[in-house]
Structure formats: C-alpha cells, structure tokens
Amino acid sequence: MSPDTRTHKPQDPRSERGFFGHSWGLANLAGVEMWERFSFYGMQGLLAFYLYYSVADGGLGLPKDTASSIVGAYGGMVYLSAVLGGWIADRLLGAERTLVTAASVIMLGHIALAVVPGPVGLGIGLICIALGSGSLKTTTSTVLGDLYSPEDQRRDAAFSIYYMGVNIGAFVGPLLTSAVWGWKGFHWGFGLAAIGMALGLTQYLLLRRHTRTGANSSAPHPLTGTARALWALVAVVAVLLIVGAALLGWLRAENLSDVVVLVTIVAAVVLFAVIISSRRITAQERSRAVSFIPLFVASAVFWSLFQQQFTVLAIYADERLNRNFLGLELPPSIVNSINPVFIIIFAGIFAAMWTKLGERQPSTPVKFALGTAVMGLAFLVFIPFSGGAANSVPMYSIVVILFLFTIAELCLSPVGQSLATKLAPQAFHSQMVALYFLSVALGSAASGTLAGLYSADHEVPYFLVIGLAAIVVAAVLFLARKPILRLMAGVR
C-alpha cells in the first residue's frame, strides 16, 4: 500500500454538490428521517384510536381524555428526550453515532408495539420510540447544520428540502398503516411501522460516509470517568423516582401530559440557565442564547396548537367529520396525511422563495410571528362548522384548516431548526438544538392537556380562546422583533 493511499482522507461532505447543489449527506439525512417519520406518523396516526377504541374493536378501551393525555405526554416525551439525545451527543458519543443508536432504539420500540400485546407492549414501545425519536431529531439537525457554514445562503433551503423528505414519510406512513389496520388490525399496522424504520436504518448505514465528519463523530465536550459514574448514578435515581411516583399514584395515565408539561418547563429553564451562565461561551454567544427565549415561547405556543392533530383533531375526525368519499367510509386517521401532502407541495416553494429573497427575506422573529398567527387563524376557521350533528362536518373544511396548518408550519418549523444551529454556542451545539425541540415538547404535551378541555358541546369557546391567544402571542413577538434581532448579533 502506497503512503498516499494510507493517508487518504474521504472528501469533506460539506464540499459535495452532487444532490441538487447540496451534499449527498443532505440526501442521506432526509432519507433516514423520511423512514423515521413514516414509522412515527404511521404509528401515531393509529395511537389515539388504539387507546380509546373498545377491546372488541382491537383497542385498549381507555376513556378519551385519558387517551389524549397519553398521546400528548408521548408527543412531549419524544421532544423532551431531544435534550437527552443532545447531551449524549455532546458528552458521550458525538452526534453521528448517537443518530445510529437512536434509529436502532426506535426500531425496537415499533417491534414491541407490534408483537407485545396490551399495556406492557404499549409502555415498552412508546418509551423506546420517544427516547429514540427525540435523539434522532436532535442529531440529524445537528449533523445537517454541520454540513453548511453559518453564512451559507443554502442553509435554510437545505432544511426545507430535508423537511420535504421528512413529510413524504409522514404522508405515506398513515395511509399504509391505516390500510393495514382496517385489513388486519392495529398490531399489524404497528408492524409495518417497524419495517419502515428498519429500512431507514439500513439506508443510513449504506450512505453513512456522506454524513460522517471529524466534528460529528466524537463528543465535543466528553465526560471524565468520574463524571460518567456520577451521571450513571443520577440516571438510576431518576428511574427509581419515576417508578416510585407511579407506585404511589402520583403518575397516572390521566395526568401524564400535565406532568410532562411541568418537567419540560423545568428542563427548559435549567438548560437555558446552564448555557447562558456557562464560562465556556463568549459574550456574543450569550446574547444569541438570550435572544432565543422569546422565540422559544412562541414556538411552544405554536406547537400546542399544531400537535392537536393527534389529540383534538383525532377525536374530531372520528366523531364530527363526514368521511364518506365515493361511497367509502374513510378511516379517521386519513386526516394525518393531509398536512404532509401540502408540505410536499409547498416545502420546495418556500425553499425557493427564501433562496430567491436572500438577504431580503423576513427575519426569523417575523417568520415565527407569521407562523404563530396563521396557526391561531386555523383554529378560528373551526368555528363556522361548530355545533352541527355528529359526522356532519364536510371534509373540505379540514382540508382548508390543515392547509393553514401547513403554511404556519413552513414559516416556523424548518426555520426554527436552522436558527438553533446558527445561534448555538460552540460548547453547546447539540443542546441548543435540543432547546428548540424542548419548545416542541412543551407544546406537544400541552396539546394533550388542552384536549381535556375540548368537547363537541363547547367547541366555539374552545377554538375561539385558543386561536385568539396564539394571535396575541404572534403580535407581541412581531412588535419585539427589533430588540430580538439586536440580541441575535448578526444572525437573521
């Protein structure tokens, strides 16, 4: 072997331009997230119905408010675990190896849901999927952000392309798992989700060389041996506390979403405090971290409405929506594929628009305000259809509402992930991305809590108050855009 061969290094993925002007690493990350979202939304599209449908219909027969609490808590745990994933990436494994580990855990969770019956399979499956999905989302965003410099004008476009790939999986997953649910039952649908995640993990490993770099293959701030032992003890104590709370009756299915809301708020406050007070960050990095606080609040409000697709909207589709189409009774989970269709259509348009506008595009605080305001407007659109008979709401109304969901999402979600990587202090790279996902965790868990206030008899006040509250938050954020931009110190 010649010396040149022995010392040859693979091409830096950031220099690749083979995937529509982007790195092939973007294609690999979008692909693994596409399959992960296929499995995630394919399973979540069935979850609420599996929880509250009767045992005779293949479900667990839980009350609807308990089912909504579990779904909201599960959604919050997915994104709450993003903090754990970010910490593991920064302190133990590095972002890229954490990504591979997380994908494997997700696959095991879906297998448990498919083959282990009853509450045991539900518990094992949801815990594994929540832990794995949060970690995967944090690390894929981190690895993707590493492929672009902060000044690269392709950055927001890359996140939008990535987001479009994700939503292809989100569109196809519920359609196919719903079909399998109707054909063979819930557990067969969960089995299809497991197959999807297995395909995603295989694809990622085959293209892994396009995403691995020296920076993402090792922990930027690794733990010492003593610190590892201390954190292992902390983990054991945390597990014992959770088990104890469950045994004492403090942690129950019907209050799970409330508990996750509280835990998420505490985690966010602690993580912001750790980052902002750290001596390892510069004054400019500290200012940028502070600027993220009002954007975090707006994001949490946005997601508390958006994630009601899997709580309130699931019940609404089952009980209020007329799902007859050409003589066929469509399953209620079909509504979970509407938003991804619009994402697939409009993500590329938004990516091209941000690229075309360049420096003239709206600043991030304005994009966040737009997303939150349109989300509030979507809830107001429910009001004209309120108060009718069961299964009387026309399908087109949900299409219009979910179109507004989509426009709001494209203004905020891919932009939020991109912003977190740009504002991140060097010493807290993955954990800053995890903070963005903490806002999603807070909103997701709150969607389960809010769902407990919804009923068909009180639709107008429910949709009115929530919609107007989101619009007020958006207005405040828009008015505060200039001081926020000053704190962002050159990041737009």
C-alpha positions as CSV (number, residue, x, y, z in Angstrom):
1,M,0.0,0.0,0.0
2,S,1.4,3.4,-1.0
3,P,1.8,6.2,1.5
4,D,-0.8,8.3,-0.4
5,T,-3.3,5.5,-0.1
6,R,-2.7,5.1,3.6
7,T,-3.1,8.8,4.4
8,H,-6.0,9.4,2.1
9,K,-9.0,11.1,3.8
10,P,-12.6,10.9,2.5
11,Q,-13.9,14.1,0.9
12,D,-15.5,16.5,3.4
13,P,-19.3,16.2,2.9
14,R,-19.5,19.9,3.1
15,S,-17.7,20.2,-0.2
16,E,-20.1,17.9,-2.1
17,R,-22.5,19.4,-4.6
18,G,-24.0,16.3,-6.1
19,F,-27.5,16.4,-4.7
20,F,-29.2,19.3,-6.5
21,G,-26.3,21.6,-5.5
22,H,-26.2,20.2,-2.0
23,S,-24.2,17.5,-0.2
24,W,-25.2,13.8,-0.5
25,G,-25.2,14.0,3.2
26,L,-28.5,16.0,2.9
27,A,-30.0,13.2,0.9
28,N,-29.0,10.6,3.5
29,L,-30.3,12.6,6.4
30,A,-33.5,13.4,4.6
31,G,-33.9,9.7,3.8
32,V,-33.4,8.3,7.3
33,E,-35.8,11.0,8.6
34,M,-38.3,10.1,5.9
35,W,-38.4,6.5,7.0
36,E,-38.4,7.5,10.7
37,R,-41.4,9.8,10.0
38,F,-43.1,7.0,8.0
39,S,-42.9,4.8,11.1
40,F,-43.5,7.6,13.6
41,Y,-46.6,9.1,12.0
42,G,-47.8,5.7,10.8
43,M,-47.9,4.6,14.4
44,Q,-49.1,7.9,15.8
45,G,-52.0,8.0,13.3
46,L,-53.3,4.9,15.0
47,L,-52.3,5.6,18.6
48,A,-55.3,7.6,19.9
49,F,-57.8,5.1,18.3
50,Y,-55.9,2.1,19.7
51,L,-56.1,3.7,23.2
52,Y,-59.8,4.5,23.3
53,Y,-61.4,2.0,20.9
54,S,-63.1,-0.9,22.7
55,V,-61.3,-4.2,23.3
56,A,-63.8,-5.8,21.0
57,D,-62.5,-3.5,18.2
58,G,-58.9,-4.3,19.0
59,G,-58.2,-1.3,21.2
60,L,-57.5,-0.8,24.9
61,G,-60.8,0.7,25.8
62,L,-59.5,3.8,27.7
63,P,-61.5,7.0,28.2
64,K,-61.0,9.6,25.6
65,D,-59.5,12.2,27.9
66,T,-57.0,9.6,29.2
67,A,-56.1,8.6,25.7
68,S,-55.5,12.3,24.8
69,S,-53.3,12.7,27.9
70,I,-51.2,9.7,26.9
71,V,-50.9,10.9,23.3
72,G,-49.9,14.4,24.4
73,A,-47.5,13.1,27.0
74,Y,-45.9,10.7,24.5
75,G,-45.5,13.6,22.0
76,G,-43.9,15.7,24.7
77,M,-41.6,12.9,25.7
78,V,-40.4,12.5,22.1
79,Y,-39.2,16.0,22.0
80,L,-38.2,16.1,25.7
81,S,-35.8,13.3,25.0
82,A,-34.2,15.6,22.5
83,V,-32.4,17.1,25.5
84,L,-31.1,13.7,26.5
85,G,-30.0,13.0,22.9
86,G,-28.2,16.3,22.6
87,W,-26.5,15.7,25.9
88,I,-25.4,12.2,24.8
89,A,-24.1,13.6,21.5
90,D,-22.2,16.4,23.2
91,R,-20.8,14.5,26.2
92,L,-20.6,10.8,25.2
93,L,-20.9,9.6,21.6
94,G,-20.9,12.5,19.2
95,A,-23.9,13.5,17.1
96,E,-23.5,10.9,14.3
97,R,-23.1,7.8,16.5
98,T,-26.0,9.0,18.7
99,L,-28.1,9.1,15.5
100,V,-27.3,5.5,14.6
101,T,-28.1,4.3,18.2
102,A,-31.3,6.3,18.3
103,A,-32.5,4.7,15.0
104,S,-31.9,1.3,16.4
105,V,-33.9,2.0,19.6
106,I,-36.8,3.4,17.5
107,M,-37.0,0.2,15.5
108,L,-37.1,-1.9,18.7
109,G,-39.9,0.2,20.1
110,H,-42.1,-0.4,17.0
111,I,-41.4,-4.1,17.2
112,A,-42.5,-4.1,20.8
113,L,-45.8,-2.4,19.9
114,A,-46.3,-4.9,17.1
115,V,-45.7,-8.1,18.9
116,V,-46.2,-7.5,22.7
117,P,-50.0,-7.2,23.4
118,G,-51.7,-4.8,25.9
119,P,-50.3,-2.2,28.2
120,V,-46.9,-3.8,28.5
121,G,-46.2,-3.6,24.8
122,L,-47.6,-0.1,24.8
123,G,-45.3,1.1,27.6
124,I,-42.2,-0.5,26.2
125,G,-42.9,0.6,22.7
126,L,-43.8,4.3,23.5
127,I,-40.8,4.7,25.8
128,C,-38.3,3.3,23.2
129,I,-39.8,5.3,20.3
130,A,-39.9,8.5,22.4
131,L,-36.3,8.2,23.6
132,G,-35.1,7.3,20.1
133,S,-37.1,9.8,18.1
134,G,-36.1,12.8,20.2
135,S,-32.5,11.8,20.0
136,L,-32.7,11.2,16.2
137,K,-34.3,14.5,15.5
138,T,-31.7,16.4,17.5
139,T,-28.7,14.7,16.0
140,T,-30.0,14.8,12.4
141,S,-30.5,18.5,12.7
142,T,-27.0,18.9,14.2
143,V,-25.3,16.8,11.6
144,L,-27.2,18.6,8.8
145,G,-26.2,22.0,10.3
146,D,-22.6,20.9,10.3
147,L,-22.7,20.4,6.5
148,Y,-23.2,24.2,6.0
149,S,-21.3,27.2,7.3
150,P,-23.4,29.8,9.2
151,E,-23.0,32.2,6.2
152,D,-24.1,29.7,3.6
153,Q,-27.2,31.1,1.9
154,R,-28.3,27.5,1.0
155,R,-28.7,26.7,4.7
156,D,-32.5,27.4,5.2
157,A,-33.2,25.9,1.7
158,A,-31.4,22.7,2.8
159,F,-33.5,22.5,6.0
160,S,-36.7,23.0,3.8
161,I,-35.6,20.2,1.4
162,Y,-34.9,18.0,4.4
163,Y,-38.3,18.9,5.8
164,M,-39.9,17.9,2.5
165,G,-38.3,14.5,2.6
166,V,-39.5,14.0,6.1
167,N,-43.1,14.8,5.1
168,I,-43.0,12.2,2.3
169,G,-42.7,9.7,5.0
170,A,-45.3,11.5,7.1
171,F,-47.7,11.3,4.2
172,V,-47.3,7.7,3.2
173,G,-47.0,6.3,6.7
174,P,-50.5,6.9,8.0
175,L,-52.1,5.9,4.6
176,L,-50.4,2.5,4.7
177,T,-50.7,1.8,8.4
178,S,-54.4,2.8,8.2
179,A,-55.0,0.4,5.4
180,V,-53.2,-2.4,7.3
181,W,-55.2,-1.5,10.4
182,G,-58.5,-1.9,8.5
183,W,-57.3,-5.1,6.9
184,K,-55.6,-7.0,9.8
185,G,-55.8,-4.8,13.0
186,F,-53.8,-2.4,15.0
187,H,-50.8,-4.6,15.7
188,W,-50.2,-5.3,12.0
189,G,-50.2,-1.5,11.4
190,F,-47.6,-1.2,14.1
191,G,-45.6,-4.0,12.4
192,L,-45.5,-2.0,9.2
193,A,-44.1,0.9,11.1
194,A,-41.3,-1.3,12.4
195,I,-40.4,-2.4,8.9
196,G,-40.2,1.2,7.7
197,M,-37.8,2.1,10.5
198,A,-35.6,-1.0,9.6
199,L,-35.4,0.3,6.0
200,G,-34.4,3.7,7.2
201,L,-31.6,2.4,9.4
202,T,-30.3,0.2,6.5
203,Q,-30.3,3.1,4.1
204,Y,-28.5,5.3,6.5
205,L,-25.7,2.8,7.2
206,L,-25.2,2.3,3.4
207,L,-24.7,6.0,2.8
208,R,-23.1,6.8,6.2
209,R,-19.8,8.0,4.7
210,H,-21.5,11.1,3.3
211,T,-22.6,12.4,6.7
212,R,-19.7,11.4,9.0
213,T,-17.1,14.1,9.6
214,G,-14.4,14.5,12.3
215,A,-16.6,17.0,14.1
216,N,-19.7,14.9,14.4
217,S,-18.1,11.6,15.1
218,S,-16.8,12.4,18.6
219,A,-18.2,14.3,21.6
220,P,-17.1,17.9,21.6
221,H,-17.1,18.1,25.4
222,P,-16.6,14.5,26.7
223,L,-17.3,13.4,30.3
224,T,-14.4,12.3,32.5
225,G,-14.5,8.9,34.1
226,T,-15.7,10.3,37.4
227,A,-18.4,12.3,35.7
228,R,-19.6,9.3,33.9
229,A,-20.1,7.4,37.2
230,L,-21.9,10.4,38.7
231,W,-24.3,10.6,35.8
232,A,-24.9,6.9,35.8
233,L,-26.0,7.3,39.5
234,V,-28.2,10.2,38.5
235,A,-29.9,8.1,35.8
236,V,-30.6,5.2,38.3
237,V,-32.1,7.7,40.8
238,A,-34.3,9.2,38.1
239,V,-35.7,5.8,37.1
240,L,-36.4,4.9,40.8
241,L,-38.2,8.2,41.3
242,I,-40.4,7.6,38.2
243,V,-41.2,4.1,39.4
244,G,-41.9,5.4,42.9
245,A,-44.2,8.1,41.6
246,A,-46.1,5.6,39.6
247,L,-46.5,3.2,42.5
248,L,-47.7,6.0,44.8
249,G,-50.3,7.0,42.3
250,W,-48.8,10.4,41.6
251,L,-48.0,9.5,38.0
252,R,-51.2,8.3,36.3
253,A,-52.3,7.9,32.7
254,E,-54.8,10.7,33.0
255,N,-52.3,13.2,34.3
256,L,-49.3,12.2,32.2
257,S,-49.5,15.3,29.9
258,D,-49.6,17.6,32.8
259,V,-46.5,16.0,34.3
260,V,-44.6,16.2,31.0
261,V,-45.6,19.9,30.7
262,L,-44.1,20.6,34.2
263,V,-41.0,18.6,33.6
264,T,-40.4,20.3,30.2
265,I,-40.7,23.8,31.7
266,V,-38.2,22.9,34.4
267,A,-35.8,21.3,31.9
268,A,-36.0,24.4,29.6
269,V,-35.3,26.8,32.4
270,V,-32.4,24.7,33.7
271,L,-30.9,24.3,30.2
272,F,-31.2,28.0,29.3
273,A,-29.6,28.8,32.7
274,V,-26.7,26.3,32.1
275,I,-26.0,27.7,28.7
276,I,-26.3,31.4,29.5
277,S,-24.3,31.2,32.7
278,S,-21.5,29.0,31.2
279,R,-18.0,30.4,31.3
280,R,-17.2,28.5,28.1
281,I,-19.3,30.8,25.9
282,T,-18.4,34.3,24.6
283,A,-20.5,37.4,25.2
284,Q,-21.8,37.3,21.7
285,E,-22.9,33.6,22.1
286,R,-24.6,34.5,25.4
287,S,-26.5,37.3,23.7
288,R,-27.7,35.0,21.0
289,A,-28.8,32.4,23.5
290,V,-30.9,35.0,25.3
291,S,-32.5,36.0,22.0
292,F,-33.8,32.5,21.7
293,I,-36.0,32.8,24.8
294,P,-39.0,34.8,23.2
295,L,-38.7,32.6,20.1
296,F,-38.9,29.5,22.4
297,V,-42.1,30.8,23.9
298,A,-43.7,31.5,20.5
299,S,-42.6,28.1,19.3
300,A,-44.2,26.4,22.3
301,V,-47.5,28.2,21.7
302,F,-47.4,27.2,18.0
303,W,-46.8,23.5,18.7
304,S,-49.5,23.4,21.4
305,L,-52.0,24.1,18.6
306,F,-50.3,22.2,15.8
307,Q,-49.9,18.9,17.8
308,Q,-53.6,18.8,18.4
309,Q,-53.7,17.0,15.1
310,F,-53.2,13.9,17.2
311,T,-55.5,14.7,20.2
312,V,-58.4,17.0,19.5
313,L,-58.4,16.6,15.7
314,A,-58.2,12.8,16.0
315,I,-61.4,12.8,18.1
316,Y,-62.9,15.5,15.8
317,A,-62.2,13.4,12.7
318,D,-63.7,10.3,14.4
319,E,-66.9,11.9,15.7
320,R,-67.6,15.2,13.8
321,L,-66.2,14.7,10.3
322,N,-68.2,13.3,7.4
323,R,-65.6,10.8,6.0
324,N,-67.7,9.4,3.2
325,F,-65.9,9.5,-0.1
326,L,-67.4,7.9,-3.3
327,G,-69.4,5.6,-1.1
328,L,-66.4,4.6,1.0
329,E,-66.1,5.3,4.8
330,L,-62.5,6.6,5.1
331,P,-60.7,5.9,8.4
332,P,-60.4,8.9,10.8
333,S,-56.6,8.6,10.7
334,I,-56.7,9.6,7.0
335,V,-56.6,13.3,8.1
336,N,-53.0,12.8,9.3
337,S,-51.9,12.5,5.6
338,I,-53.4,15.8,4.5
339,N,-50.8,18.1,6.1
340,P,-47.8,16.1,4.7
341,V,-49.3,16.4,1.2
342,F,-49.4,20.2,1.5
343,I,-45.8,20.1,2.9
344,I,-44.6,18.1,-0.1
345,I,-46.2,20.6,-2.5
346,F,-45.1,23.8,-0.7
347,A,-41.8,23.0,1.0
348,G,-40.0,23.4,-2.3
349,I,-41.8,26.6,-3.0
350,F,-40.8,28.0,0.4
351,A,-37.2,26.8,0.0
352,A,-37.0,28.5,-3.4
353,M,-38.7,31.7,-2.0
354,W,-36.2,32.0,0.9
355,T,-33.3,31.4,-1.5
356,K,-34.6,33.9,-4.1
357,L,-35.1,36.6,-1.5
358,G,-31.7,36.1,0.1
359,E,-31.0,39.0,2.4
360,R,-34.4,40.5,1.7
361,Q,-36.4,37.6,3.3
362,P,-38.2,38.3,6.5
363,S,-36.1,38.0,9.7
364,T,-36.6,34.9,11.9
365,P,-38.7,36.7,14.5
366,V,-41.1,37.8,11.8
367,K,-41.3,34.2,10.4
368,F,-42.0,32.9,13.9
369,A,-44.7,35.6,14.3
370,L,-46.3,34.7,11.0
371,G,-46.3,31.0,11.8
372,T,-47.9,31.5,15.2
373,A,-50.6,34.0,13.8
374,V,-51.6,31.7,10.9
375,M,-51.8,28.8,13.4
376,G,-54.3,30.8,15.5
377,L,-56.3,31.7,12.4
378,A,-56.6,28.0,11.6
379,F,-58.3,27.4,14.9
380,L,-60.7,30.2,14.2
381,V,-61.8,28.5,11.0
382,F,-63.2,25.6,13.0
383,I,-65.9,27.9,14.4
384,P,-68.3,28.2,11.4
385,F,-68.6,24.4,11.4
386,S,-69.2,24.0,15.1
387,G,-72.5,22.9,16.7
388,G,-73.7,20.5,14.0
389,A,-74.8,16.9,14.1
390,A,-72.3,14.0,14.5
391,N,-70.2,13.3,11.4
392,S,-71.7,16.3,9.6
393,V,-68.6,18.5,9.1
394,P,-67.6,18.4,5.4
395,M,-64.2,17.1,4.5
396,Y,-63.2,20.2,2.7
397,S,-63.2,22.2,5.9
398,I,-60.4,20.0,7.4
399,V,-58.5,20.4,4.1
400,V,-58.7,24.2,4.4
401,I,-57.7,24.1,8.1
402,L,-54.8,21.8,7.5
403,F,-53.6,24.0,4.6
404,L,-53.3,26.8,7.1
405,F,-51.5,24.4,9.5
406,T,-49.1,23.8,6.6
407,I,-48.4,27.5,5.8
408,A,-47.8,28.1,9.5
409,E,-45.5,25.1,9.9
410,L,-43.4,26.1,6.9
411,C,-42.9,29.6,8.4
412,L,-41.7,28.3,11.7
413,S,-40.6,24.7,11.9
414,P,-37.7,24.3,9.4
415,V,-36.6,27.9,10.1
416,G,-36.6,27.1,13.9
417,Q,-34.3,24.1,13.4
418,S,-32.0,26.1,11.2
419,L,-31.9,29.0,13.7
420,A,-31.0,26.8,16.6
421,T,-27.9,25.6,14.8
422,K,-26.9,29.2,13.9
423,L,-27.4,30.6,17.5
424,A,-25.8,27.6,19.2
425,P,-22.6,28.3,21.2
426,Q,-19.8,26.1,20.2
427,A,-19.7,24.3,23.5
428,F,-23.4,23.6,23.5
429,H,-24.0,22.7,19.8
430,S,-26.4,19.8,20.1
431,Q,-28.0,21.0,23.3
432,M,-29.0,24.3,21.7
433,V,-30.8,22.3,19.0
434,A,-32.4,20.3,21.9
435,L,-33.7,23.5,23.3
436,Y,-35.7,24.1,20.1
437,F,-37.1,20.6,20.4
438,L,-37.9,21.3,24.1
439,S,-40.3,24.0,22.8
440,V,-41.9,21.3,20.7
441,A,-42.1,19.0,23.7
442,L,-43.8,21.7,25.8
443,G,-46.3,22.3,23.0
444,S,-46.9,18.6,22.3
445,A,-47.6,17.8,26.0
446,A,-49.8,20.9,26.3
447,S,-51.8,19.7,23.3
448,G,-52.8,16.7,25.5
449,T,-53.7,18.9,28.4
450,L,-55.7,21.2,26.3
451,A,-57.6,18.3,24.7
452,G,-59.1,17.6,28.1
453,L,-60.9,21.0,27.8
454,Y,-62.4,20.1,24.4
455,S,-65.9,18.7,23.9
456,A,-68.3,18.8,21.0
457,D,-70.7,20.8,23.2
458,H,-68.2,23.6,23.8
459,E,-66.4,23.9,20.5
460,V,-66.9,27.6,19.9
461,P,-65.3,28.9,23.1
462,Y,-62.5,26.3,22.9
463,F,-61.5,27.2,19.3
464,L,-62.1,30.9,19.9
465,V,-59.9,31.3,23.0
466,I,-57.1,29.2,21.7
467,G,-57.0,30.8,18.3
468,L,-57.1,34.4,19.7
469,A,-54.4,33.6,22.3
470,A,-52.0,32.4,19.6
471,I,-52.6,35.6,17.5
472,V,-51.9,37.8,20.5
473,V,-48.6,36.0,21.1
474,A,-47.7,36.5,17.5
475,A,-48.5,40.2,17.7
476,V,-46.3,40.6,20.7
477,L,-43.4,38.8,19.0
478,F,-43.7,41.0,15.9
479,L,-43.6,44.2,18.0
480,A,-40.5,42.9,19.8
481,R,-38.6,41.9,16.6
482,K,-36.0,44.7,16.6
483,P,-34.7,44.1,20.1
484,I,-34.6,40.4,19.5
485,L,-32.6,40.9,16.3
486,R,-30.1,43.1,18.3
487,L,-29.6,40.2,20.7
488,M,-29.1,37.8,17.8
489,A,-25.9,39.7,17.0
490,G,-25.9,39.5,13.2
491,V,-27.9,36.3,12.8
492,R,-31.2,36.8,11.0
